[in-house]
Amino acid sequence: MKKSIIRIKGVKKAYKDVEVLKGVDMDVEHGDIFALLGSNGAGKTTLIRIMATLLKADTGNVMINGYDVEKKPGEARGSISLTGQFAAIDEILTGRENLQMIAKLRHLKNPNEVADELVNRFDMSKAADRRVGTYSGGMKRRIDIAMSLVGNPKIIFLDEPTTGLDPEARLEVWKIIKELSDAGTTVFLTTQYLEEAEQLADKIAILHGGKIIALNTLEGLKKLLPPAKVEYVEKQPTLEEIFLAIIDEKEEK
């Protein structure tokens, strides 16, 4: 049985008079790909920033790999890495130099070896010694995710990792995410693309009105809707239909 590597209980966060998170409860199991869905402004990025120790919750508790993020933020940070919505890379440096720089900032003893290993792992040998400014959008995202893996974090947070990418680059990032999970890394991602969660996630949560209103596997979420209509073939609801139905039902109540 898998153990929870992220545990969130009663997390609330407000900006002045605006309550963004109103009591979030959620567990994420070790090695899973966990997708957090929500409309713009639902609080997805706020929740990730709290888990990543970049923002303090007003109330509630967050445990990352057994560490309380408020009491032991340094230990929690040692278990995580965060890739934001936009690639945080130095476009003047080469891909390899970016990896070496992060390894040095993490005080690793062998930054050159770390960079070489990630270049090989992400199949970037042809582009590794070119300036990042010459990379395509998909290649930039690839090096960005590779930089997040310097130091072998147990958890990687991906905040809308494929925003702005073309379909081919998006598929490339999906492949990387699946490989990370297969290697034992827990992946927590937010996304605006429901197909992305449908293709990748072991568990899916929907954040709406400041709370988690649904959390299950894709198959579990499908059971929340009426049985599929049978015409010539059974038409299963898409995740998009499930998402909209759950939101609409919650707003009617």
C-alpha positions in Angstrom: 0.0 0.0 0.0 1.3 3.4 -1.0 2.1 6.0 1.7 1.1 9.7 1.6 4.1 11.9 0.7 2.0 15.1 0.8 -0.7 15.7 3.4 -2.7 18.9 3.6 -5.3 19.6 6.3 -7.6 22.6 6.7 -5.4 25.0 4.7 -6.8 28.5 4.4 -5.3 31.6 2.7 -6.7 35.1 2.1 -5.4 38.1 0.4 -6.8 41.1 2.3 -10.6 40.5 2.2 -10.5 37.8 -0.6 -10.5 34.2 0.7 -8.6 32.1 -1.9 -8.4 28.8 0.0 -11.2 28.1 2.4 -10.1 24.8 4.0 -8.2 22.5 1.7 -7.8 18.8 2.6 -5.8 16.5 0.4 -3.4 13.6 0.4 -1.0 12.7 -2.4 0.6 9.2 -2.5 4.3 8.5 -3.1 5.1 8.0 -6.8 1.7 9.2 -8.1 1.1 11.8 -10.8 -1.5 14.0 -9.1 -3.4 16.6 -11.1 -5.0 19.6 -9.6 -7.7 21.2 -11.7 -9.5 24.5 -11.3 -10.6 27.6 -13.1 -8.4 30.7 -13.4 -8.1 32.3 -9.9 -9.2 29.1 -8.1 -6.1 29.1 -6.0 -4.0 26.4 -7.6 -0.8 28.4 -7.8 -1.4 29.7 -4.2 -1.6 26.1 -2.9 1.6 25.1 -4.8 3.4 28.1 -3.3 2.3 27.1 0.2 3.5 23.5 -0.4 6.8 24.8 -1.8 7.4 27.0 1.4 7.2 30.2 -0.7 4.0 31.4 1.0 2.6 30.8 4.5 -0.9 29.5 5.0 -3.1 31.5 7.3 -4.3 28.3 9.1 -4.0 24.6 8.5 -1.1 22.1 8.2 1.0 20.9 5.3 3.3 17.9 5.6 5.9 17.3 2.8 7.7 14.0 3.0 7.1 13.9 6.7 8.1 17.5 7.4 5.8 20.3 8.5 6.5 23.1 6.0 6.0 25.8 8.6 8.1 24.2 11.4 10.8 22.7 9.2 10.8 24.5 5.9 14.4 23.8 5.1 13.9 20.0 5.4 10.7 20.2 3.3 12.6 22.2 0.6 15.2 19.4 0.5 12.5 17.0 -0.8 11.0 19.2 -3.5 11.5 21.1 -6.7 9.2 23.6 -8.4 8.8 24.3 -12.1 6.6 27.3 -12.7 4.4 28.3 -15.5 7.3 30.0 -17.4 10.7 28.4 -18.0 13.2 29.8 -15.4 16.4 29.4 -17.4 19.2 31.6 -18.4 19.0 32.0 -22.2 22.6 33.3 -22.5 24.0 30.1 -21.1 24.0 26.7 -22.8 21.7 23.9 -21.6 24.6 22.1 -20.0 25.8 25.3 -18.2 22.3 25.9 -16.8 22.4 22.4 -15.3 25.9 23.0 -13.9 24.8 26.3 -12.4 21.9 24.7 -10.5 24.1 21.8 -9.3 26.5 24.4 -7.9 23.7 26.4 -6.2 22.6 23.1 -4.6 26.2 22.7 -3.4 26.6 19.3 -5.1 30.2 18.1 -5.3 30.2 17.0 -8.9 28.2 19.6 -10.9 29.7 18.5 -14.3 28.8 14.8 -13.7 25.3 15.8 -12.6 24.8 17.9 -15.8 26.1 15.1 -18.0 23.8 12.6 -16.4 20.7 14.8 -17.0 21.8 15.6 -20.5 21.9 11.9 -21.3 18.7 11.1 -19.4 16.7 13.8 -21.3 18.3 13.0 -24.6 19.7 16.5 -25.0 23.2 15.8 -26.2 22.8 17.5 -29.6 21.5 20.7 -28.0 23.3 20.7 -24.7 26.1 23.0 -25.8 24.0 25.5 -27.6 22.7 28.7 -26.0 19.2 28.1 -24.6 18.0 31.2 -26.5 18.2 29.1 -29.6 16.0 26.3 -28.2 12.4 25.6 -29.2 9.6 26.0 -26.6 9.5 22.3 -26.0 13.3 22.0 -25.6 13.2 25.0 -23.2 10.6 23.2 -21.1 12.7 20.0 -21.2 15.8 21.7 -19.9 13.6 23.5 -17.3 12.3 20.2 -16.0 15.8 18.7 -16.1 17.0 21.5 -13.9 14.3 20.7 -11.4 15.7 17.2 -11.0 19.1 18.3 -9.9 19.6 16.8 -6.5 17.0 14.1 -7.1 14.0 15.6 -5.3 11.3 13.2 -4.2 8.5 15.5 -5.3 8.4 17.8 -8.3 5.7 20.5 -8.6 4.8 21.4 -12.2 2.6 24.5 -12.4 0.9 24.4 -15.8 3.9 22.8 -17.4 2.6 22.8 -21.0 1.0 26.2 -21.2 1.9 27.8 -24.5 3.5 24.7 -26.0 2.4 23.3 -29.4 0.9 19.8 -29.5 4.1 18.0 -30.4 6.0 19.7 -27.5 3.2 19.0 -25.1 3.4 15.3 -25.9 7.1 15.4 -25.3 6.5 16.9 -21.8 3.9 14.3 -21.1 6.4 11.6 -21.9 8.9 13.1 -19.5 6.3 13.3 -16.7 5.4 9.6 -17.1 9.1 8.7 -17.0 9.6 10.7 -13.8 6.7 8.8 -12.2 7.9 5.5 -13.4 11.3 6.3 -11.8 9.6 6.9 -8.4 9.3 10.7 -8.4 6.0 12.1 -7.1 4.6 14.6 -9.7 2.1 17.2 -8.6 0.8 19.2 -11.5 -1.7 21.9 -12.1 -3.2 22.3 -15.6 -5.8 24.1 -17.7 -5.8 21.2 -20.2 -8.2 18.6 -19.0 -7.0 16.1 -21.6 -3.6 16.4 -19.9 -4.9 15.2 -16.6 -6.9 12.6 -18.3 -3.8 11.2 -20.0 -1.4 11.5 -17.1 -2.9 11.5 -13.6 -3.3 8.6 -11.2 -5.5 10.9 -9.0 -7.4 14.1 -10.0 -8.6 16.8 -7.6 -10.9 19.7 -8.5 -10.4 23.0 -6.6 -13.4 25.2 -6.6 -14.7 27.9 -4.3 -11.6 27.6 -2.2 -12.1 23.9 -1.4 -11.4 20.5 -3.0 -14.9 19.4 -4.2 -13.8 16.1 -5.8 -10.8 13.9 -5.5 -10.6 10.5 -7.2 -9.2 8.5 -10.1 -10.6 9.3 -13.5 -12.8 6.2 -13.3 -14.0 7.2 -9.9 -14.9 10.7 -11.1 -16.8 9.2 -14.1 -19.1 7.3 -11.6 -20.2 10.7 -10.2 -22.2 11.3 -13.5 -25.2 9.3 -14.6 -24.5 6.1 -16.6 -23.4 6.7 -20.2 -26.2 6.7 -22.8 -26.1 3.6 -25.0 -26.9 4.2 -28.6 -24.8 2.2 -31.0 -21.7 2.3 -28.7 -21.3 3.4 -25.1 -20.1 7.0 -24.9 -18.0 7.5 -21.8 -17.9 11.1 -20.4 -14.7 13.0 -20.9 -12.9 14.6 -18.0 -14.0 18.0 -19.4 -17.7 17.0 -19.1 -17.1 15.6 -15.5 -15.3 18.8 -14.5 -18.1 21.1 -15.8 -20.8 19.0 -14.3 -19.2 18.9 -10.8 -18.7 22.7 -10.9 -22.2 23.4 -12.1 -23.7 21.1 -9.4 -21.7 22.8 -6.7 -22.7 26.3 -7.8 -26.4 25.2 -7.9 -26.2 24.2 -4.2 
